[in-house]
Amino acid sequence: MPPLTLLAAFALAQTSDNFPKLWEQVSSSISSRYYARKTRGEEMNRLLEKYKPIATEAHSRAEFSKAVNDMIAEFHDSHFAFYGDDQQGYYVMDGLLRRTGAAEMPNIGAWYRLGPDGYTVQMVVNGGPAEAAGIRKGDKILAADGKPFKPVASFGVDGNVKLSILRGYQRWEKEVKPQKGSAVEMFLDGTRDSVRVIDQGPKKIGYIHVWTLASDAFRNALAGAVYGKLSETDAIVLDLRDGFGGRPEGFADPFFRPEARLEWKTSFGDSKQLFGYQRPLIVLINEGSRSAKEVLSLILKKSGRATLVGSTTAGNVLGTFPQRLSDWAYIEIPMTDVITDGVRLEGRGVDPDVRVPKEFDAEGHDLYLSKALEILTAKLKK
C-alpha cells in the first residue's frame, strides 16, 4: 500500500476524532473553571445546551472549532477561545503550558487576524522574515504559492513561499523563507531584536518592544536591555503594543529603583553595574495591548512614572491558563476576574495620556513612536 499523502493523513485523522467526547471535555471544563459560573450560571448552561448538538454532530475539526468558538463569542469575555493546531493560538498555548519541548510553529514572524475578507497582518515581530520582507501591520495576505492563505499550513513546507499581498489598492508579491520554532520563542527573539538606540540630536533615546509578559525570560530581556545596551541613554520608550499578556510582576522594577552606578574592583578586573533607571520613560499602547500589559500600563500611569502614548488598550484583562484537550486542541477559559488598584479593566482598557489618532501613515512610518520621540526631545531640552 503506498504511503499516505499529508492531506490524506490529515483527513484520516479527522475521521477518527470523537467529537461527542471532545465536547464533553469542553463542557466540563467551562462548567468547572469559568470565572462567572455562579453569577452567570443560567446563561452558561443555556449556551452549552444550545451548541451541544452542533458540536457533537460536527464532521470535521473545522466544524467543531467553529461551533465552540461561536458559542464562546456569545459570552463576550476576553481570554476565551478554542484553538486547533491549524491556528497560531494553539502554539502560544502550548508554549505557555510547556516551556520546553513546545510544538514548533512554521512562521515568518507575523501574526494574523481573520476577518470577513480573509487574513490581515496584526503584528510584525522584530527581526523576523516578515519584517525583512517589508510586510506591514494592516497588509492583507491573499494567497501563498497561489493557494488560499492559512496562517500555519501555508508555511509548513521547505523553501521559500510566494505571498500575494494587498496594501490599500495595491497588490504585490513577495517571497519569504519561513522559519520554525516555539511561538513564545518567536516573541522572545523579537523582544531582544527590537532593542536599539535612537539618536535625537545630542540626546539618545532607548527603545524596546516587549511582545509578551509570559515568563522570566521576557522580564530578563527587558532588564538586560535597560542595564545593558540602553544604560547610557537619556530616556527610554517601552513599547507594549500588540502581543500577549502574562503576569506583570517585576517588569516595572528597573524603572522604580533608585538610580545608582555600582563598581567592583578586584584582582581579576573591574566591573560596573547600573542599579535602577530614573530617566524619562514613555510607554506605547494600542488596542492590541492586552491582559498583563494593561495592568502594567495602568501601574506606570497612575504612579506618574511614565507617560502613556497611543490609543486605548484592549480591555481584555481576565485571568486564564491554557488547558490541553487533545493532541490537536487547546481551550482557554477566563478563570479569574482582575481588579487593578480598584479598577476593573475588562471591557474598559487603559487610556493614554497623549492620544495619537493614527498609528502608521501611508508610508508605514510609526506615528506613535514619532510622537514619543517628540515629547522626549522637548522634555530633555528643559
C-alpha positions as CSV (number, residue, x, y, z in Angstrom):
1,M,0.0,0.0,0.0
2,P,1.5,3.4,-1.0
3,P,2.2,5.9,1.8
4,L,-0.5,8.4,2.6
5,T,-0.1,12.0,1.4
6,L,-0.1,14.7,4.1
7,L,-3.6,15.8,3.1
8,A,-4.9,12.2,3.1
9,A,-3.3,11.5,6.5
10,F,-4.9,14.7,7.9
11,A,-8.3,13.7,6.6
12,L,-7.9,10.2,8.1
13,A,-7.0,11.7,11.5
14,Q,-10.1,13.8,11.4
15,T,-12.4,10.9,10.7
16,S,-11.2,9.2,13.9
17,D,-11.9,12.3,16.1
18,N,-14.6,11.6,18.7
19,F,-16.4,15.0,18.7
20,P,-19.0,14.0,21.4
21,K,-16.3,13.1,23.8
22,L,-14.3,16.2,23.0
23,W,-17.5,18.3,23.6
24,E,-17.9,16.7,27.0
25,Q,-14.4,17.9,27.9
26,V,-15.2,21.4,26.6
27,S,-18.4,21.5,28.5
28,S,-17.0,20.1,31.7
29,S,-14.0,22.5,31.6
30,I,-16.2,25.5,31.2
31,S,-18.7,24.4,33.8
32,S,-15.9,23.9,36.4
33,R,-13.5,26.7,35.6
34,Y,-15.4,29.7,34.1
35,Y,-14.9,32.6,36.5
36,A,-18.6,33.7,36.4
37,R,-20.2,30.2,36.6
38,K,-22.1,31.3,39.7
39,T,-23.3,34.8,38.7
40,R,-23.9,33.8,35.0
41,G,-24.6,30.1,35.5
42,E,-28.0,30.1,33.9
43,E,-26.6,31.8,30.8
44,M,-23.6,29.5,30.7
45,N,-25.8,26.4,30.8
46,R,-28.1,27.7,28.1
47,L,-25.2,28.3,25.7
48,L,-23.8,24.9,26.4
49,E,-27.1,23.3,25.6
50,K,-27.6,25.4,22.5
51,Y,-24.3,24.4,21.0
52,K,-24.0,20.8,22.1
53,P,-25.9,19.3,19.1
54,I,-23.9,21.5,16.7
55,A,-20.5,20.5,18.1
56,T,-21.2,16.8,18.7
57,E,-22.5,16.3,15.2
58,A,-19.5,18.1,13.5
59,H,-18.0,16.3,10.6
60,S,-14.6,17.9,10.8
61,R,-12.2,19.7,13.2
62,A,-13.0,23.0,11.4
63,E,-16.8,22.5,12.0
64,F,-16.2,21.6,15.7
65,S,-13.9,24.5,16.2
66,K,-16.4,26.9,14.7
67,A,-19.2,25.6,16.9
68,V,-17.2,26.0,20.1
69,N,-15.9,29.5,19.1
70,D,-19.4,30.6,18.0
71,M,-20.6,29.7,21.5
72,I,-17.7,31.4,23.2
73,A,-18.4,34.6,21.2
74,E,-21.8,34.8,22.9
75,F,-20.1,35.0,26.4
76,H,-18.5,38.3,25.4
77,D,-15.5,37.6,27.6
78,S,-11.8,38.0,26.9
79,H,-9.3,35.1,27.2
80,F,-11.9,32.7,26.0
81,A,-11.1,30.6,22.8
82,F,-10.8,27.2,21.3
83,Y,-7.7,26.6,19.3
84,G,-7.0,23.8,16.8
85,D,-3.4,23.1,15.6
86,D,-4.2,24.9,12.4
87,Q,-4.3,28.2,14.4
88,Q,-1.4,30.2,15.7
89,G,-3.1,30.5,19.2
90,Y,-2.6,26.7,19.6
91,Y,1.2,27.2,19.5
92,V,1.1,30.1,22.0
93,M,-1.0,28.0,24.4
94,D,1.4,25.0,24.0
95,G,4.4,27.3,24.6
96,L,2.9,28.7,27.8
97,L,2.0,25.3,29.1
98,R,5.2,23.5,28.1
99,R,8.2,25.9,28.5
100,T,10.4,23.2,27.0
101,G,9.5,20.9,24.1
102,A,6.7,23.1,22.9
103,A,5.2,22.4,19.5
104,E,7.1,24.2,16.7
105,M,5.1,26.6,14.6
106,P,6.1,27.3,11.0
107,N,6.0,31.1,10.6
108,I,7.5,34.3,9.1
109,G,7.4,36.3,12.3
110,A,3.9,37.7,11.8
111,W,0.5,37.3,13.4
112,Y,-2.8,37.4,11.6
113,R,-6.4,38.3,12.3
114,L,-9.2,36.6,10.4
115,G,-11.9,38.9,9.0
116,P,-14.8,38.6,6.5
117,D,-12.3,39.3,3.7
118,G,-9.5,37.0,4.8
119,Y,-6.4,37.3,6.9
120,T,-4.9,40.7,7.8
121,V,-1.4,41.1,9.4
122,Q,-2.0,42.1,13.0
123,M,1.6,42.0,14.2
124,V,5.1,42.0,12.6
125,V,7.6,40.8,15.0
126,N,11.1,42.4,15.1
127,G,13.9,40.5,13.3
128,G,11.7,38.0,11.5
129,P,11.3,37.3,7.8
130,A,8.2,39.3,7.5
131,E,9.9,42.5,8.8
132,A,12.8,41.8,6.5
133,A,10.5,41.5,3.5
134,G,8.8,44.8,4.2
135,I,5.4,43.3,5.2
136,R,3.5,45.7,7.4
137,K,0.7,45.6,10.0
138,G,-2.6,46.0,8.1
139,D,-1.5,44.2,5.0
140,K,-3.9,41.6,3.7
141,I,-2.4,38.2,2.8
142,L,-4.4,36.9,-0.2
143,A,-2.6,33.7,-1.2
144,A,0.5,31.6,-0.6
145,D,2.0,30.0,-3.7
146,G,-1.3,30.7,-5.5
147,K,-3.4,28.9,-2.9
148,P,-5.7,30.4,-0.2
149,F,-3.6,31.7,2.7
150,K,-3.6,29.8,6.0
151,P,-1.5,31.2,9.0
152,V,0.1,27.8,9.8
153,A,-0.4,25.4,6.9
154,S,0.8,27.9,4.3
155,F,4.3,27.8,5.8
156,G,4.5,24.1,6.5
157,V,6.9,23.5,3.6
158,D,10.6,23.7,2.9
159,G,11.9,26.5,0.8
160,N,10.5,29.9,0.0
161,V,6.8,30.8,-0.1
162,K,5.4,33.4,-2.5
163,L,2.8,35.6,-0.8
164,S,0.2,37.7,-2.6
165,I,-0.3,40.8,-0.5
166,L,-2.9,43.6,-0.7
167,R,-1.9,47.0,0.7
168,G,-4.6,49.6,0.2
169,Y,-5.5,49.2,-3.5
170,Q,-2.0,47.9,-4.5
171,R,-1.4,44.2,-4.9
172,W,2.1,42.8,-4.9
173,E,4.0,39.6,-4.4
174,K,6.9,38.8,-2.1
175,E,8.9,35.6,-1.5
176,V,9.7,34.8,2.1
177,K,11.6,31.9,3.8
178,P,9.6,30.5,6.7
179,Q,11.2,29.6,10.0
180,K,10.1,27.1,12.6
181,G,10.1,27.2,16.3
182,S,8.1,27.8,19.5
183,A,5.6,30.7,19.2
184,V,6.7,32.0,22.6
185,E,10.4,31.9,21.5
186,M,9.4,33.8,18.3
187,F,8.2,36.7,20.5
188,L,11.2,36.4,22.8
189,D,13.6,36.7,19.9
190,G,11.5,39.6,18.6
191,T,11.8,41.4,22.0
192,R,15.6,41.0,22.0
193,D,15.9,42.1,18.4
194,S,13.8,45.2,19.0
195,V,16.4,46.8,21.3
196,R,18.0,49.9,19.8
197,V,19.3,53.4,20.5
198,I,17.7,56.3,18.5
199,D,19.8,59.4,18.1
200,Q,17.8,62.6,18.6
201,G,20.4,65.3,18.1
202,P,22.7,65.3,21.1
203,K,20.3,63.0,23.0
204,K,20.0,59.2,22.8
205,I,16.6,57.5,23.3
206,G,16.4,53.8,24.1
207,Y,13.7,51.6,22.6
208,I,12.5,48.1,23.3
209,H,9.3,46.3,22.3
210,V,8.3,43.7,24.8
211,W,6.0,41.4,22.9
212,T,4.6,39.4,25.9
213,L,5.0,39.3,29.7
214,A,4.8,35.5,29.6
215,S,7.8,34.4,31.6
216,D,11.0,35.4,33.4
217,A,12.8,35.2,30.1
218,F,10.9,38.3,28.9
219,R,11.5,40.1,32.2
220,N,15.2,39.3,32.0
221,A,15.3,40.5,28.4
222,L,13.8,43.9,29.5
223,A,16.1,44.3,32.5
224,G,19.1,43.2,30.4
225,A,18.4,45.9,27.8
226,V,17.9,48.6,30.4
227,Y,21.0,47.8,32.3
228,G,23.0,46.9,29.2
229,K,22.6,48.5,25.7
230,L,20.2,51.2,26.9
231,S,22.0,52.1,30.2
232,E,23.7,55.2,28.7
233,T,20.5,56.6,27.1
234,D,18.8,59.8,28.2
235,A,15.3,58.3,28.1
236,I,13.5,55.1,27.1
237,V,10.5,54.2,25.0
238,L,8.9,51.0,26.3
239,D,6.6,49.6,23.5
240,L,3.8,47.5,24.9
241,R,1.7,47.4,21.7
242,D,0.1,44.2,20.5
243,G,1.5,40.8,21.5
244,F,0.1,38.9,24.5
245,G,0.0,39.3,28.3
246,G,1.2,37.0,31.1
247,R,2.0,38.3,34.5
248,P,3.0,42.0,35.2
249,E,5.1,41.3,38.3
250,G,8.7,42.5,38.1
251,F,8.6,44.2,34.7
252,A,8.4,47.7,36.1
253,D,11.2,47.1,38.7
254,P,14.1,48.8,36.7
255,F,12.1,52.0,36.4
256,F,11.2,52.3,40.1
257,R,14.6,51.5,41.6
258,P,16.8,54.4,42.7
259,E,19.4,55.1,40.0
260,A,22.9,54.4,41.1
261,R,26.1,53.2,39.5
262,L,27.9,50.4,41.2
263,E,31.6,49.5,40.6
264,W,33.6,46.5,41.7
265,K,37.4,46.5,41.7
266,T,39.0,43.1,42.1
267,S,42.3,41.5,41.3
268,F,40.6,39.8,38.4
269,G,39.4,43.1,36.9
270,D,36.9,45.8,37.3
271,S,33.1,45.8,36.5
272,K,30.3,48.3,36.6
273,Q,26.5,47.9,37.0
274,L,23.6,50.3,36.8
275,F,21.1,49.9,39.7
276,G,17.7,51.4,38.6
277,Y,16.8,53.7,35.7
278,Q,15.1,57.0,36.7
279,R,15.4,58.9,33.4
280,P,12.2,59.8,31.4
281,L,10.0,56.9,30.3
282,I,7.3,56.7,27.7
283,V,5.1,53.7,27.2
284,L,3.4,53.0,23.8
285,I,0.0,51.3,23.9
286,N,-2.8,50.5,21.4
287,E,-5.9,48.4,21.0
288,G,-3.7,45.3,20.8
289,S,-2.2,45.9,24.3
290,R,-4.0,43.4,26.4
291,S,-4.1,41.5,29.7
292,A,-1.0,41.9,31.9
293,K,0.3,44.7,29.6
294,E,-2.8,46.7,30.5
295,V,-2.2,46.1,34.2
296,L,1.5,47.2,33.8
297,S,0.4,50.3,31.8
298,L,-2.1,51.4,34.5
299,I,0.6,51.0,37.2
300,L,3.1,53.1,35.3
301,K,0.4,55.7,34.5
302,K,-1.1,56.0,38.0
303,S,2.3,56.2,39.7
304,G,3.3,59.0,37.4
305,R,6.5,57.1,36.4
306,A,5.6,57.0,32.7
307,T,3.7,58.9,30.0
308,L,1.4,56.7,28.0
309,V,1.2,57.5,24.3
310,G,-1.1,55.9,21.7
311,S,-4.7,54.7,21.9
312,T,-6.9,52.9,24.5
313,T,-5.9,49.3,25.3
314,A,-8.0,46.3,24.5
315,G,-9.8,45.9,27.9
316,N,-9.0,42.1,27.9
317,V,-7.9,41.5,31.4
318,L,-9.4,38.3,32.7
319,G,-7.1,35.7,34.2
320,T,-6.6,32.4,32.4
321,F,-4.5,29.3,31.8
322,P,-4.4,27.0,28.8
323,Q,-5.9,23.5,29.0
324,R,-4.9,20.8,26.5
325,L,-7.9,18.8,25.4
326,S,-6.3,16.6,22.8
327,D,-3.2,16.3,20.7
328,W,-4.7,18.9,18.4
329,A,-6.7,21.2,20.5
330,Y,-6.4,23.7,23.4
331,I,-9.1,25.7,25.2
332,E,-8.5,29.0,27.0
333,I,-11.1,29.8,29.7
334,P,-11.3,33.0,31.7
335,M,-10.9,31.8,35.3
336,T,-10.3,35.0,37.3
337,D,-11.6,38.5,37.4
338,V,-8.8,41.0,37.8
339,I,-9.0,44.3,39.7
340,T,-6.0,46.7,39.5
341,D,-5.9,49.3,42.2
342,G,-9.6,49.3,42.5
343,V,-10.2,49.5,38.7
344,R,-11.8,46.7,36.6
345,L,-10.1,47.0,33.2
346,E,-12.1,44.2,31.5
347,G,-14.2,45.9,28.8
348,R,-12.7,49.2,29.6
349,G,-9.0,49.3,29.0
350,V,-6.4,52.0,29.8
351,D,-6.5,55.4,28.2
352,P,-3.2,57.1,27.0
353,D,-2.0,60.4,28.4
354,V,-1.3,61.5,24.9
355,R,-3.7,60.2,22.3
356,V,-2.4,59.8,18.7
357,P,-5.3,59.4,16.1
358,K,-3.4,57.2,13.7
359,E,-0.7,54.6,14.3
360,F,1.0,54.4,10.9
361,D,1.0,56.7,7.9
362,A,0.7,55.5,4.3
363,E,4.4,55.0,4.0
364,G,4.5,52.9,7.2
365,H,6.1,55.5,9.5
366,D,5.3,54.8,13.1
367,L,3.4,57.8,14.3
368,Y,3.1,56.7,17.9
369,L,6.9,56.4,18.2
370,S,7.4,59.7,16.4
371,K,5.1,61.4,19.0
372,A,7.0,59.7,21.8
373,L,10.3,61.0,20.4
374,E,8.9,64.5,20.0
375,I,7.7,64.5,23.7
376,L,11.0,63.2,25.0
377,T,13.1,65.6,22.9
378,A,11.1,68.6,24.3
379,K,11.4,67.3,27.8
380,L,15.1,66.7,27.6
381,K,15.7,70.3,26.4
382,K,14.4,71.7,29.7
